[in-house]
Amino acid sequence: MNSLPEGSFKRKKKRMSTYQRAVKFSKRGKFGHGFQIQDEDFQYFLNILKVSKETFENNEDKQSFVDNVFKQLSGNEVNYCSNQVVSRVVDDLLPEASDQTVMNLIEHFEKDLRSICSDQFASHVLQQLLHVATYRAFNITMQDVSESIKENYKKFVNKLCKYILNNLDEFIWDTYANHIIRSCMACLCGEPYLCSKTFQDKGKKVDTTKEHKDLLKKYADNIINIQQFSEMHTTDITSGLLQVLLKCISSVSKKRFKALVNKLMGECFPENASNSFEHFSKTLENGSFSRLLDVIITESPNKLNKSLYEKYFSDKLPDLVVHRNGNFTIQKILSTTTDVTQFETMFDQLKEKVPTIISLGYTGVLLELSNACLRLKSKQALFLKTLCESLKCKEETEDGITVLLLIGLKVIENYDSSCKEPPIHIHGSMIVQTLLKFNKPIKVVNNLINLETERLVYIFCDVKGSYVANAYFESTFIGERSREKMIWKLKVIK
């Protein structure tokens, strides 16, 4: 094996895009995974995949382009959407398609729902059809969609959601149909893009009718009574479905949400084993359940969260915080707690574990601790004191090195004090930003002002450290005099 020069690193290879992979396989005579289409058609859709992200002069030009692409599907709508490349193109362009184009595709898909739901590629198009139909049917700002078209969209949403509900027992365990169930639940609660990976899409919400919310309740009732419910938290696909259900039902039916949470917690932590950390630890080793537990904590109202905390977590904090998955649970509890007394009790239990937390690299816990101190206006001075003791440094130093240890989350004995480009840890930077917003941030302020200018500039110019400068000048509790000192310090730079 060739050794790399000291201080260098091997750059990660970039993942190939869908387009690049498709080109690679087409050279071998394989025109996308799934349904095999003609070479000429494949090259057309491959080219569309490449140019579809380009900007158009106006919306009319874009829609004309999109509708022309969909005309190429004529007579082969379902088969072509079962091809990997065509599925990706259709999925990307559907939100821009005209109502006539969308309704035409719906008409063809409705004829063969069962096979489409389980198809690796066509199922994605069906999901997007559902999202687009829901958004256009219920979005009151879309004045250009006629009432008759909206009614047709609503009929499709109802038909598909009822069909999926009737086949729930089968589809829950199917890799592709499972995701359609998630989309149905998201659309029924008025968040068609809940499962989207883009923040912009996730913000698109609509107000669905009582009929749709009642249908969502039936989904919850059927899932909670499913025969294999006790197995659902153990696999990624079914755990993911439960996570979506919790997010959707929380605002629609508090009764069902609570029943679902209690049943899940009861299945995972039976009364006879709930007090055993060994059992708790073993259960949390399952990543599927660990992620589900995070959603339970995030979505639960304050009263239920407090009840869950007292029953399952209050006596296990020191062990959970140093557990590979348990530390994420602690982070969620810290980020959602609104009870000052509960937080102070938690803090007192966790502060002794801070050195271990740092050595294990579970620094997200420290960030959430600092955020809770800020939000609840409690234990702020003690947090800084505890953190500095764990890093084996003073809270304030003449050379400002404390802030370098805080921002790098480095114990002083592991820190190279001669380094002019100090290491910046993303959580360390965020913690320093939070410390600057505390009621009495003077020690952190003085450390920054005492810091060698070259190092200070390096931090402020770093992509992770630059936000420290923002926090410094935006903090309510940093006075004009301290701001002026910082400005004068930075003014000497040539």
Secondary structure, 3 states (H helix, E strand, C coil): CCCCCCCCCCCCCCCCCHHHHHHHHHCCCCCCCECCCCHHHHHHHHHHHHHCCCCCCCHHHHHHHHHHHHHCCCCCHHHHHCEHHHHHHHHHHHHHCCHHHHHHHHHHHHHHHHHHHCCCCHHHHHHHHHHHHHHHHHCCCCCCCCHHHHHHHHHHHHHHHHHHHHCHHHHCCCHHHHHHHHHHHHHHCCCCCCCCCCHHHHCCCCCCCHHHHHHHHHHHHHHHCCCCHHHHHHCHHHHHHHHHHHHHHCCCCHHHHHHHHHHHHHHHCCCCCCCCHHHHHHHHCCHHHHHHHHHHHHHCCHHHHHHHHHHHHCCCHHHHCCCCCHHHHHHHHHHHCCCHHHHHHHHHHHHHHHHHHHHHCCCHHHHHHHHHHHHHCCCHHHHHHHHHHHCCCCCCCCCCHHHHHHHHCCCHHHCCCCCCCCCCCHHHHHHHHHHCCCCCCHHHHHHHHHCCHHHHHHHHHCCCCHHHHHHHHHCCCCCHHHHHHHHHHHHCCC
